[in-house]
Amino acid sequence: MTPDILKIRIKENNITGVYLFYGQEEYTKDRYAETIRKKIDSAPLPEFNHLYYSAVSDRISDLDDMFYALPYMAESKLIEVTDLAEAKLTESDISEYARVFSDVPDYLTVLIILRADDYSEDQKSAKSPKSGVAAFVNLVKECGNAVEFAPEKSDKLTPWIMRHFNARSVKAEPAVPRELLNYCGTDMYVLQSEIAKLCDACSGRTITAGDVRKYCCENTAYKYFDIAVALNRRDIAQAKRILDGLELSRDDIPAAIGFLAKNYAELYMVKTGLESGKGQDALARELKLPSWRVGKLAATAGGMDLRSLAYAVSQIASADVKIKSLRTDPRRVLELTFYRICSYGRKA
């Protein structure tokens, strides 16, 4: 199921069944989940009709009981299945879930949310530590509604930005959305925050492209994250194009090295956490990072190995030392670092 079809179903109040949300875009995932919750929580006695089932601590028999207990003084009820990524699901567990999900009462909605690091294409293998989660996702695809939330592209984010301005009764020049995307990046949680900042700062007048650079925080970090993604794909040309687009001066290179080092260090820590079986929420608390940030890092780290990440961190650290201690062209040092990272592990 696509998010567009889900939107229509919610509008028509036709959301009976099992719904699983997964994918990299956390903002839209959370928005649709909250819309479903509000339909139940706004009715009388939500404490009896909005229930939670833990895949770790509760039993399948508990889920059976929740399924067939009628809504209390309401027409519908919601069950949220939690802790799925932490559950060690066996084939027997999957069979039991299949049995329960095969007969969903017409008053019931079941909602499961997987964060970006909870499920990805890399976890489809039976050898994956999270193969149980992959089997669960395949089950919902067969008997329910699995909705993937992919990152939004710039052409769709432009009208989304303008709708946010209109909702606040604030006018903005046509060039503002593009400037906002170029300056702040495409993460929708970040954009939401920056839009609110612009509306407060420019209250009573039309927002201009110049206001974006005046009041918003430049999210240069996301561009360095994109460089790391390109290097991970061994796409040196793309990494260099992003670097050239930053138009860095000689004095800016040390800061660029710092941003890259931070991104790779975070990728390494998230990858280590994932391989130890930790979920996104646990990693976010441990690393003191927003959940959406951990989700984005996890989606990228999923296709990387720890040795490559450790090598990249070491090469960036070496480049930092060279730039600070030698009379050399810092940009040349950075480009050579890119080539070394991209060539790591390749046979001569």
Secondary structure, 3 states (H helix, E strand, C coil): CCHHHHHHHHHCCCCCEEEEEECCCHHHHHHHHHHHHHHHHCCCCHHHHEEEEECCCCCHHHHHHHHHCCCCCCCCEEEEEECCCCCCCCHHHHHHHHHHHCCCCCCEEEEEECCCCCCCHHHCCCCCCCHHHHHHHHHHHHHCEEEECCCCCHHHHHHHHHHHHHHCCCCECCCHHHHHHHHHCCCHHHHHHHHHHHHHHCCCCCECHHHHHHHCCCCHHHHHHHHHHHHHCCCHHHHHHHHHHCCCCHHHHHHHHHHHHHHHHHHHHHHHHHHCCCCHHHHHHHHCCCHHHHHHHHHHHCCCCHHHHHHHHHHHHHHHHHHHHCCCCHHHHHHHHHHHHHHCCCCC
